[in-house]
Amino acid sequence: MYQAYPLYKIVLRRVLVVLVGLLALPVMLLLEDRARFYSYLHRIWCKTSTKPVWLAQSEATAGIHW
C-alpha cells in the first residue's frame, strides 16, 4: 500500500531537512511567512518516514473503542 524506503534514504533526507532549516533560520526570523517554509520542511521530513502519517495515525487510533 505504501512504498518502504531504505534506511539510508530516510536518514539522508532528514539530515538535509535539518541542515536547510538551520541555514535558513537567520533569514526566516526576519520574514513573516516562515510558517509555510517550515511546514514544507516538515512535509519533506515525513515523506520518507517508515510509514505514512495517515497510516500510523489510523493504526494508533484503531485500539480506541467507544
VEXMIGU-68640 format. One line per 8 residues: for each residue x, y, z of N, C-alpha, C, CB. Coordinates in Angstrom, 2 decimals. Each point is the difference from the previous one (the first is absolute). Glycine has a CB too. Layout:
# residues N
X:Y:Z:X:Y:Z:X:Y:Z:X:Y:Z  ... .
END
This chain:
# residues 66
0.82:-1.19:0.00:-0.82:1.19:0.00:0.87:1.26:0.00:-1.80:-1.27:1.20  2.92:1.24:-0.55:0.90:1.14:-0.01:1.40:-0.49:-0.33:-1.42:1.24:1.70  2.25:-0.32:-2.15:1.36:-0.36:-0.39:0.91:0.01:1.22:-0.37:0.96:-2.30  1.05:-2.04:2.52:0.96:-0.08:1.11:1.34:0.54:-0.48:-1.19:-2.01:1.00  1.69:3.03:-0.32:1.27:0.61:-0.37:1.14:-0.64:0.78:-1.18:2.15:-0.55  2.35:-2.26:-0.05:1.15:-0.53:0.74:0.44:1.00:1.07:0.74:-1.32:-2.03  -0.08:0.81:3.05:0.41:0.82:1.13:0.93:1.14:-0.41:-0.23:-2.00:1.45  1.15:1.73:-2.38:0.94:1.06:-0.41:-0.75:1.18:-0.64:1.80:-1.73:-0.34 .
-2.87:1.46:-0.37:-0.76:1.07:-0.64:-0.76:0.83:1.03:-0.21:-1.42:-2.07  -0.31:0.76:3.08:-0.70:0.72:1.07:0.97:0.90:0.75:-1.65:-1.90:0.22  2.80:1.35:0.15:0.99:0.77:0.76:0.54:1.16:-0.84:0.62:-2.07:1.29  -0.31:1.83:-2.55:0.52:1.05:-0.87:-0.99:1.14:-0.16:1.36:-1.71:-1.20  -2.62:1.38:0.96:-1.01:1.04:-0.20:-0.20:0.81:1.28:-1.14:-1.44:-1.71  1.15:0.77:2.86:-0.21:0.73:1.25:1.19:0.86:0.38:-1.49:-1.83:0.75  2.70:1.37:-1.06:1.18:0.83:0.24:-0.05:1.24:-0.88:1.35:-2.05:0.62  -1.74:1.88:-1.87:-0.11:1.15:-0.90:-1.06:0.99:0.47:0.75:-1.46:-1.89 .
-1.87:0.96:2.40:-1.05:0.89:0.50:0.51:0.80:1.20:-1.76:-1.61:-0.81  2.48:0.96:1.70:0.54:0.71:1.18:1.01:1.05:-0.44:-0.35:-2.05:1.42  1.23:1.70:-2.36:0.98:0.97:-0.48:-0.64:1.20:-0.68:1.60:-1.87:-0.27  -2.56:1.62:-0.59:-0.69:1.11:-0.68:-0.74:0.86:1.02:-0.25:-1.39:-2.09  -0.39:0.75:3.06:-0.71:0.76:1.03:0.92:0.87:0.83:-1.67:-1.81:0.07  2.83:1.27:0.28:0.95:0.79:0.80:0.64:1.12:-0.82:0.45:-2.02:1.38  -0.13:1.75:-2.64:0.59:1.03:-0.84:-0.99:1.12:-0.32:1.50:-1.73:-0.98  -2.77:1.39:0.90:-1.02:1.00:-0.32:-0.50:0.75:1.22:-0.66:-1.41:-1.91 .
1.01:0.95:3.09:-0.52:0.61:1.23:0.26:1.50:0.10:0.35:-2.19:1.09  0.87:2.69:-1.33:0.20:1.46:0.12:-0.88:0.81:-0.95:2.34:-0.47:0.69  -2.54:-0.04:-1.89:-0.85:0.71:-0.96:-1.47:-0.12:0.39:1.70:-0.42:-1.82  -2.09:-0.76:2.25:-1.40:-0.24:0.33:-0.45:0.77:1.24:0.21:-2.26:-1.03  0.72:2.60:1.91:-0.36:0.80:1.17:-0.48:1.39:-0.39:1.66:-1.29:1.34  -1.22:1.77:-2.48:-0.37:1.33:-0.45:-1.26:0.02:-0.86:2.40:0.59:0.10  -2.79:-1.73:-0.62:-1.17:-0.06:-0.89:-1.26:-0.37:0.77:1.50:-0.63:-1.89  -2.63:1.11:1.40:-1.26:-0.30:0.66:-0.58:-1.34:-0.44:-0.42:2.44:0.17 .
0.84:-2.94:-1.32:-0.58:-1.21:-0.57:0.85:-1.24:0.29:-1.03:1.41:-1.79  1.67:-1.45:2.94:0.89:-1.12:0.31:-0.76:-1.28:0.31:1.64:1.63:0.86  -2.89:-1.53:-0.44:-0.77:-1.19:0.33:-0.20:-0.88:-1.23:-1.16:1.27:1.84  0.92:-0.66:-2.99:-0.19:-0.78:-1.23:1.28:-0.73:-0.37:-1.73:1.64:-0.78  2.87:-1.00:0.94:1.29:-0.62:-0.33:0.28:-1.20:0.91:0.85:2.23:-0.79  -1.05:-2.04:2.09:0.28:-1.10:0.92:-1.06:-1.10:-0.09:1.14:1.63:1.52  -2.34:-1.28:-1.94:-1.01:-1.01:-0.27:0.42:-0.86:-1.20:-1.80:1.51:0.95  2.37:-0.87:-1.95:0.51:-0.73:-1.16:1.13:-0.95:0.41:-0.64:1.94:-1.49 .
1.55:-1.46:2.35:1.07:-0.87:0.48:-0.55:-1.18:0.79:1.54:1.99:0.07  -2.59:-1.75:0.69:-0.60:-1.09:0.77:-0.61:-1.04:-0.94:-0.47:1.58:1.89  -0.15:-1.14:-2.99:-0.55:-0.95:-0.97:1.10:-0.83:-0.64:-1.89:1.56:-0.44  3.03:-0.94:0.16:1.13:-0.75:-0.56:0.52:-1.00:1.03:0.61:1.96:-1.47  -0.55:-1.56:2.73:0.46:-0.88:1.08:-0.88:-1.24:0.08:0.89:1.99:1.27  -2.19:-1.80:-1.33:-0.94:-1.12:0.14:-0.14:-0.83:-1.26:-1.21:1.36:1.67  1.61:-0.81:-2.79:-0.23:-0.67:-1.28:0.69:-1.36:-0.07:-0.22:2.23:-1.07  1.38:-2.36:1.64:0.72:-1.26:-0.06:0.05:-0.69:1.35:1.37:0.90:-1.87 .
-2.41:-0.71:2.65:-0.02:-0.69:1.28:-0.26:-1.49:-0.23:-0.82:2.10:1.17  0.94:-2.87:-0.12:-0.18:-1.44:-0.15:-1.45:-0.35:-0.35:1.85:-0.37:1.64  -2.79:1.21:-1.22:-1.41:-0.17:-0.36:-0.57:1.37:-0.32:-0.24:-2.07:1.47  -0.73:2.13:-2.36:-0.67:1.29:-0.22:-0.69:0.46:1.28:-0.34:-0.58:-2.43  0.25:1.88:2.58:-0.58:0.57:1.21:-1.44:-0.49:0.19:1.48:2.03:-0.24  -2.27:-2.06:-0.83:-1.39:-0.41:0.12:-0.12:-1.45:0.46:-0.60:1.65:-1.79  1.53:-2.51:1.33:-0.05:-1.40:0.39:0.40:-0.18:1.46:0.51:-0.65:-2.37  0.51:1.35:2.78:0.44:-0.09:1.39:-1.08:0.52:0.95:2.38:0.28:-0.75 .
-3.05:0.82:0.36:-1.05:0.54:0.85:-1.22:-0.92:0.05:0.81:2.31:-0.54  -1.16:-2.92:-0.59:-1.16:-0.88:0.00:0.29:-1.27:0.80:-0.70:0.91:-2.24  1.94:-1.39:2.21:0.34:-1.16:0.82:0.03:0.35:1.48:1.31:-0.92:-1.90  -0.90:2.15:2.21:0.04:0.42:1.40:-1.40:0.14:0.58:2.16:1.18:-0.44  -3.11:-0.74:-0.37:-1.36:0.18:0.49:-0.85:-1.25:-0.16:0.18:2.41:-0.56  0.35:-3.44:-0.06:-0.76:-1.23:-0.21:-0.32:-0.70:1.32:1.08:-0.25:-2.23  -0.26:0.50:3.24:-0.24:-0.65:1.29:-1.03:0.70:0.86:2.30:-0.78:-0.10  -2.78:1.94:-0.32:-0.99:0.75:0.77:-1.39:-0.55:-0.32:1.47:2.07:0.00 .
-2.17:-2.50:1.04:-1.36:-0.51:-0.16:-0.95:0.93:0.73:0.83:-2.39:-0.21  -1.90:2.77:-0.42:-0.97:0.91:0.60:-1.06:-0.74:0.72:0.44:1.61:-1.74 .
END
